[in-house]
């Protein structure tokens, strides 16, 4: 996307709705420019009428006019800045909302393609750069651009020859700005990457805090953390250094300009071709013009920063999902709940050479429990996640009651499915709200009943605030077994007809497992249940078992059949007996 298209997009989607505030800020900018020009112009009559002609009437009027001009400038500048700050924050809110919405609905594979820390950096660092461009930079264009024009008019009124000398600085300043802006784009991109690296490290640090202590890696992590912080510091310093690089050059040019002007105007005054009053008014206008010229040199840099950030953010907002519902999709109709995998193959985009699933052909009986058995990494979880279309097959198709999952609406499909995962995901909220998340319309009684059925009541009643206990980030205040029971409570509350269990009892002790198995029996009764099994109790109850190895189904049958016909299954079973 080229720069022109980015500007059009940002205006159309984000700033156009605030056009009235922007125009009002432009109006106040005109007042700022006019009052600043008036201050410079008033020095002419002030010197001539008060100091030379000693006019008693104007000794009050001119100072009063100067006070009014400064006051008008101050109030107008405040209002213009306030309006653009409001616009900037509104745009920031909209950008961040759009990004978050994009994250929420994005395909899981897309979210997994980049570390969370990078996305956080996009959300904070990049959005701030765009906000700054749309608020500070645009205001500077209005305010400083108009002020410069007004002051140039005053300068030409006083002496056109001196003005021609003075305006040589403007093209020189624009050349400096262009060179610095090009450099700034590259540096800001590097800083964003370092910001993402720091966020990524911070997330990993909190997530693996116990591991760091167990393996006594505190000193190692201190060294690593310093490196991440130092890398970001160096890039941020580089941005600041580039940003202020124009200052010494501008000061040097200004010094030369003033020296030339004093020399030339001195000759004009000596030859009586220029009045003292005209000179001081001109000099005041030129000195006041220095600030807007300096600001405008930095505007180009801010635009460059904003454009670099927009090139990273807009593609995220514009990401098109590969898994979505079409208008022609119909609601799924579950009759028996039979699930069929027909020549299904799958690979992750991050590893195109390795097929996770290869030509899977299986029939899962509705209303029964089916188990998937195999080594870690064999493709069991991927197969399970394809039923609610977390992932879609690369080849082949999946059907429920002879309905192609790609031709039914996602909403109606996922409404029929509950999943209890080995990695239970919980929110930093109350137990009550974590269970209710599965069904926002559920009554309090239904939530309490789901907790009872999932054996959660036993530990909830012992907590200080019961159901209102806040459980911490991802349930840090709960044990692994307690977290999984909350996950099961959600499945009870949702009352889905298809239940997916991904090692749902892996974190439970024997006594708790027995209780949970009883709860799961109630949950899965007469429902289509697919379970990734590591426990014997689950395997023995299964109507059918599929043994998966390296993305292929190598054996199928019930427990007895597989013991006789499958060496892989027999080895798996023998290991389970030894572990029991």
N, C-alpha and C positions, 0 to 999 in steps of 0.2 A: 504494500500500500504506500503510494507516494505521499509527500507532505501535504499537497493540496487536498487530496482525498481525506487525509486525517483531519485537517482543519474543517472541512465541510462536514465530516461525520461528527466531530466534537460540537460544532455549532448546532447542527440539526438535532442531535439526540440529547445534548446536555445544556447548552447555553441559550438556545432560542426561546425556551420557555421562561427565561429570566430577562428577556430583552428589555422590558420596561425598566427594570432596576438598572440594567447596563446603560440605557439611554439617560436615565436620571443621573447616574454617576458621571456620564459624559457631560451633562448640563452643568453639574457642579464643577467639573474639570474646566469648563469654559470660564466659570467665575474665578477659579484659582488662577488660570492663565491671565485673565483680564486684570485681576487685582495685583498680581505680581508685576505685570507690565506697567500698571498704573503707579506702583511704588517707584519703579525706575524712572518713569516719566516725570513724576512729581518733584524729583530732585532738580530738574531744570528750573521751574519757576521758584522753587525754594531758595536756590542759590541766587538767582537773578533778582527776584523781588524782595527777598528778606535780607540777604547778606550784602548785595550790591546796592539795590535801590532803597533798602530799609523801609519797605512798605509796612505800616503799622496794622492795616486790616488783615493782610495775608499771613501775618505772624501767628494768628490763631487758626485761620481757615486751612492752611496747608498742613500743619501738624495734625489737625483734626481729620483731614482727608487721608493722611497717611495711616492714622489709627484705624479708620473705617476700612481702608484697603487691606491692612494686615488682619483685622477681625474677619472680614469677608473671606479672605484667603484661608484662615485657620478653620472657620466653621465649615466652609465648602470642602476643604481637604478632608476634614474629619468625616463628613457625610459621604463623600465619594469613596473613601477607603472603607467605611462601614458597609456601604451597599455592596461593594465588590467582595468584601470578606463574606457577607451573607451569600452572595452568588457562588463564591468559591466553596463554601461549606455545603451548600445545596448540591453542587456538582459532585463534590467529594462523596456525599451520602449516596447519590444516585449511582456513581461509578462503583462504589463498594457494594451497594445493594445488587447491582447487575452482576458483579463478579461472584458474590455469594450465591445468588440464584443460579448462576452458571455452574458453580461447584456442586450445589445441592442436586441439580438434575443431571449432571454429567454422568457419562458412562463410567462404571467403576474402573475399567481398564485405563481410561484417560486419567482419572485421579491418581491411580497407582503408578502412572508413568513418570511422575515428578515428585520429589520429596515435599512434604507438607510445608517445611520451612521456606521453600522457594515461593510457594503460593502466598504465604504470609507476607513475604517481602514484596510481592506484587501488590498485595492488598494495601500495605502501608506505605512503603517507600515510593513505589511508582505512582500511586494515586496522589500522594502529596506533591510530587513533581508536576503532575498535570494540573492540580488545583492551584498551585503557585503560578503556573503559566496563565491559567484562565482568570485569575484574580489580580495578582500583582503586575504581571506583564501587560495585560490589557489595560489596566488602570494607568500604568506608566505611559503607554502609547497615547492614551487620551490626554492625561494631565501634562506630562512632560513635553509631548509633541505640540500641544496647543500653547503651552507656556513658552516654548522655544520660538514658535511663530510670532507670538505677541511681543516678545523681547526683541526679536529681529526687526520687527516693525519700528519699535522705539529707537533701536540703534540706527536704522536707515533714516528716520526722521531727523535725528541729531546730526549724523554725518555719514553719507553714503560711501565715501572713500574708506573711512575707518572700518565700516561694516563689511566691505568686500575683503579686507585683510582678515577680519575676525572670523568670517564664515569658512575660511580655508580649513579650520579645525574640524568642521562637521564631516566632510568626506574622509578625512584622516581617521576620525573616531569610528566611522562606519566600517572602514577597512579593518581596524583593530578588532571590532566586535565580530565581524564575519570570521576572522581567523580563529579567535578564541572560541566562538560557538561551535566550530567544526571540531575542535579539540575537546570541548566540553561533552559533546554527544558520546564520544568513545569512553571518556572517564566516568560518566554517569552510569553507563551500561556496566562497566567493571565494578563500580560501587554497589550497584543493585545485586550483582552476582555474589559479592562478598557479604552483603546484608542477608541474602538468602542462605548462604553457607552458615552464618552465625545463628540464624533462626533454626536451621536444620539441626545444628549441633545442640542448641538449647533444648529442643524437643527430645532429642536422643538422650541428653543428660538427665532430664527429669524421668523419662521412660525407663532408663536403665540404672537408676540411682542405687538400687539394692545390689545390682551386679557389680557396680564400681566398688562398693564397700566389701563385698564378699571376696573379690579378687584383688583387693587392696591396690586399686589403680588410681587413687586420689592424686598422687603427684603427677602421674602421666596425664591425667585429665586437666590438671592445673596448667601444665605446659601447653596442651592442646587448646584449651580455652583462651590462653593468652595469645596464641597464634591467630585464632579466628578474630578476636577483638582487635589485635594489632593490624591484621590485613584490612579490616574495615576502616580502622583509623587512618591507615596510609592512603586508602582510596578517598576517604572523606577529606583528608588534608589536601589531596591532589585537586579535588573539586574546588575547595576554598582557594587554593593557590591559583588555579586557572581563573576563578571568578574575580579575584582581586588583581590579576595580572595587568589589567588595563589601567589601574590607579597610577603607578609611577610614570607610565607612558603619557597618560592624560595630564598629569601634573607638569611633566617636562614640556609638553606641547603648549600648555597654558602659560607657563613661565616665559617661553619664547614669544608667544603671542602678545602677552602684556608688555614685554620689553620692547617689541617692535612698535606696538601701539603708542606707548609712552614716548618713544623716540620720535615717531612720525607726528603724533598730536602735539608734542612739544614744539616742533618746527612750525606747525599750523598756528599754534597760539602765539608764538613769537612774531610770526608774520601777520597776526591779527586776522587769520582766515577761519579761526575757531574760537568760540567763547568758552570761558572757564565753566559756565553753567552747562553748556552743551556737552563738554568733555566729561564732567562728572556724571551727568545723566546717562551718557553713552557707556561710561565705565561701569556704572551700577548695573545697567542692563546686561552688559557683557559678563560681569561677574555672576549675576543671577542666572544667566543662561548656562553657566558652567555646570550647575547641578543637573538640569534636565538633559544636557548632552551626555554627562557621565552616566545618568540613569538609563538613557536610551542605548548606550553601548552595552549595558548589562541585560537589556530586554531581549536582545538576540540570543544571549546565552540561556536565558530562562525559557525561551521558545524552543531552543535546541534540547534542553533538558526535558521539557514537557513532551516534545515529539518522540524522543527516544523512549520515554516511559509509555506513551500511547501505543507505540509499535509493539510493546510487550503485552500491554493490557487488552487492547481491542481484540486480538486473536483469541484470548481466553474467553471474553464475553461472547464472541461470535462462534465459539466451538459448536459444531453440529454433532448431535448424538447419533450414533449408528443404531442404537436400540431405542426405538420410539414407537408410539401408536400412530396409526394413520386414521383418517376420517372414515375410511371404509371398514376398519376393524370392528368386529362385533364382540359383544360380551361373551365370555366363555360360558358354556353350559356343562356343568359337571353331572354326570349320570352315575357311572360306576367308579370313576377316578383312575382308569387305566392309563398308564404313561408308557409311551413307546419312543425309543431312540432308534432312528433309522439312518445308518451309515454316517454317524456323527463323528466329525473330526474337529479339532480345535488346537490353535497355538496362540501364545501371547505375542503381541506386536513387538515386545521388547526382545523376543527370542524366536524369530521366524523359522529358524532351522530345526527347532525342537518341537515336534508335535506332542502336545500334552495328552490328547485323546486321538485314537486312530480307528476309524471305521467301527464305531460302537453300535451294535445292534442288540438291544435288550428290550424285554417286555416286563413292565412292572404292574403287578396285579392290583387293581383298585380295592380299597378296604382292607388290605393286608400289609404286613410289615416285610420290607425287603432290606437286606443288608448288603453293604459294599465293603469288601475286605481286601486289604493289600498293603504293601509297604508304603512308608511315607514318601510322597512325591510321585505316587503312581497315577494320580489323576482323579482320585475319589472326590475331593472337595470341589474340583472344577466341574465334574459331572453333576454334582449336587446343585451347584450354583447356576447351572444352565436351565434348571426347571423354572425358577422365577425370572429367568432372563437377566440375571446379573451379567452373564456372558452369553453371547450367541454363537452357534456353531459356525465354523468356517465352511464346512460342507455338511450336507445331510440336513435332517430336520427332526424336531421333537414334537410329538403329538400327545394331547390329553383327550381321551375319548374321541379319537380320530379328528381332533381339531388342531391344525398347525398353530403352534404358539406364536409364530410371526404374523398370523392373521387374526389374532384376538387382541383386544385392548389390554395394555399393560396393567391398567388399574383393576380390571375385572380378574385378571390372572393372579396378580399378587395378593388380591383380597382373599383368595382361596388358599394361600400358602403361609405357613408359619415356619420359622427356622429357629432352632436352638443350637447355637454355635459353641465350639470349644473355647473360643475367644469372646467371651461375653462382653458386649459393649453397653455401658451404662453412662448416664449423664450425671453431672455434678448437681444433683437435685434431690428431692425427697424420694423415699422408697415408693410412696403412694404415686407420685408423678411418673416415676420410672416404669411402674407396672401399667399405669394408665396410658402410657405412650403408644401401646399396642392398639388401643381403642379409645380415642378421646371422648366418645359419646357414652362410654360405659358409666353405669351408676356406681356409687360408693359401695353398695352391697355386692355388685358383681366383681369389683376390684378386691374386696375383702375375701370373697369366695375363691377367686383365682389364687390368692395368696395361701389360702387354706389348702386347696387342692395340690398346690406345688410344694407343700411342706415348709412354706416361708414363715408361717405364723410362729413357729417354735423360736426362731431367732429374732423376729421383729418385736415380739412382746418384751424381750429382754433389753432392747435398745432404749436409751433414755427418753427419746421422743417418739418411740414406736414408728408408725407409718410416716410421721413427719420428720424423721431423721434424715438429714442431708448426708449422703454417702461418700462425698468427695469425688475427685476426678477419676472417672471410670471405676467407681466403687472401691476406692483405696481403703475405706474403713471397713470393708467386708472381706470375708475369706473367699477363696475360690469357689467353694461349694455353695456358699450363700449367694454369690453372684449368679451362679448357674441356676439356682432355684428361682431367682427373680426372672431370669430369662425364660424359664419354663412357665412361670406365672403369666408372663406376657402371652405365651402361646395359648394358655388356657383362656385368657381374656379375649383373644382374637377369634377363637372358635372356627378355625380354618378346617377345610376338609382334607388338605394335604399337609403333612407334617414332615419336616426335614430335620434330622438330628445328626449333627456333625460332632461325634464323640461327646455327646451331651453329659456323660457321667465321668469324664476323664479326670476331673479334679476332686472327686468325692471319695471319702473313706468308705470302707465296706458297709458300716452301719447306715450311713447316710445314703449310700447307693441303693440299699435295699428299700429304703423309704421312697427314694426318687423313682426307682423302677416301678413301684406301686402307683405313684402319681402318673408316670409316663404311660402305664397300661391304661389308665383312665383317659389320658389325653389322646392316645392313639387308637382307642377302641373303635372299630369299624371305619377307620380313616386310612387313606393311602399314606403309608409311612415309609420313608427311605432313611436308613440310618447308616452312618459310617461307624463301624463297630470295632472296638478293641476289647470289649468285655464279653466273656462267654455267655453271660445271662442274656445279652441282647441277641447274640448269634443263634442260640438254641431256639429262641422264640420266632425267628424269622421264617416266613413262608418260603422265601427263596433267597439265595446268597449268590452274589456275583464276585468272583475273585478277579481283581484287576492288577495288572503288572505292566509297567512301562506304557501306560495309555491304552492297553488292550484288555478285553475281557478274555481271560484264559480258561476259566472254568465257571460252570453254572450248575445250580442244584440246591437241594436242601442240605441240612447238616450231615445226615447219614450218607447221602449220595456222594457228597464231596469228600468225606472221609475215605470212601472206597475208591473214588475216581481221580482225585486231585492231590498230587504230591505237595504242591504249594500250599493248599489249604490244610493238609494234614500237618505240615511243618508249623504253620501258623497256629493251629489248634494245640499242638504239642507244647509250643512255647507258652501259650496261655495257661495251660495246665500247670506247667512248672512255676509260673509267676503267681498262681493262685495260692 
